[in-house]
């Protein structure tokens, strides 16, 4: 029964996220990306806690490590994309 509830919440969150992101104007994508990078940083802290909380359980450690790797990829990629987008607004040349 718990798995059905978790799958329902996951499906609802995915649908809601898709609807919200599709309605965002293009001018707000960079600020929202910076905000989502901050949230992914919180995910990294949570993944570290989950990994270190129960060192004997291989399932918790594996899931925590996977969350840590994926959140790190998300943060680094997000900052690279944000830096590239902000670089488009810099003046070309030495002035």
C-alpha positions as CSV (number, residue, x, y, z in Angstrom):
1,X,0.0,0.0,0.0
2,X,2.9,2.4,0.8
3,X,4.4,1.8,-2.6
4,X,1.2,2.9,-4.3
5,X,1.1,6.1,-2.3
6,X,4.7,6.8,-3.1
7,X,4.1,6.2,-6.8
8,X,1.1,8.4,-6.8
9,X,3.0,11.3,-5.1
10,X,5.9,10.8,-7.6
11,X,3.5,10.9,-10.6
12,X,1.7,13.9,-9.3
13,X,5.0,15.8,-8.6
14,X,6.3,14.9,-12.1
15,X,3.1,16.1,-13.8
16,X,2.9,19.3,-11.7
17,X,6.6,20.0,-12.4
18,X,6.1,19.6,-16.1
19,X,3.1,21.9,-16.1
20,X,4.8,24.6,-14.1
21,X,8.0,24.6,-16.1
22,X,6.2,24.7,-19.4
23,X,4.4,27.9,-18.3
24,X,7.6,29.8,-17.3
25,X,8.5,32.7,-19.6
26,X,12.0,32.6,-21.1
27,X,13.2,35.6,-19.2
28,X,12.9,33.7,-15.9
29,X,14.7,30.5,-16.9
30,X,18.1,31.7,-15.6
31,X,16.9,32.8,-12.1
32,X,14.9,29.7,-11.8
33,X,17.9,27.5,-12.8
34,X,19.9,29.2,-10.1
35,X,17.2,28.4,-7.5
36,X,17.0,24.8,-8.6
37,X,20.8,24.5,-8.2
38,X,20.4,25.7,-4.6
39,X,17.7,23.0,-4.1
40,X,20.0,20.4,-5.6
41,X,22.7,21.5,-3.2
42,X,20.3,20.6,-0.4
43,X,19.8,17.3,-2.1
44,X,23.5,16.7,-1.9
45,X,23.5,17.3,1.8
46,X,20.5,14.9,2.3
47,X,22.3,12.3,0.2
48,X,25.4,12.6,2.3
49,X,23.3,12.1,5.4
50,X,21.5,9.1,4.0
51,X,24.8,7.5,2.9
52,X,26.4,8.0,6.3
53,X,23.4,7.3,8.5
54,X,23.4,3.5,8.1
55,X,26.8,2.3,6.9
56,X,25.8,-1.4,7.3
57,X,22.8,-1.2,4.9
58,X,23.9,-1.6,1.4
59,X,20.6,-0.5,-0.1
60,X,20.6,2.8,1.7
61,X,24.2,3.4,0.9
62,X,23.7,2.6,-2.8
63,X,20.7,4.8,-3.1
64,X,22.4,7.6,-1.2
65,X,25.5,7.4,-3.4
66,X,23.3,7.4,-6.5
67,X,21.5,10.5,-5.3
68,X,24.8,12.1,-4.5
69,X,26.2,11.5,-7.9
70,X,23.0,12.6,-9.8
71,X,22.6,15.8,-7.6
72,X,26.2,16.7,-8.2
73,X,25.8,16.3,-11.9
74,X,22.7,18.5,-11.8
75,X,24.4,21.2,-9.8
76,X,27.6,21.3,-11.9
77,X,25.7,21.2,-15.2
78,X,23.3,23.9,-14.0
79,X,26.0,26.2,-13.0
80,X,27.8,25.7,-16.3
81,X,24.6,26.4,-18.3
82,X,23.9,29.5,-16.1
83,X,27.5,30.8,-16.6
84,X,27.2,30.3,-20.4
85,X,23.8,32.1,-20.5
86,X,25.1,35.0,-18.4
87,X,28.2,35.1,-20.7
88,X,26.0,36.0,-23.6
89,X,25.2,39.3,-21.9
90,X,28.9,40.3,-21.5
91,X,30.3,42.9,-23.9
92,X,32.5,41.6,-26.6
93,X,36.0,43.1,-26.8
94,X,38.2,44.8,-24.1
95,X,35.8,47.5,-23.1
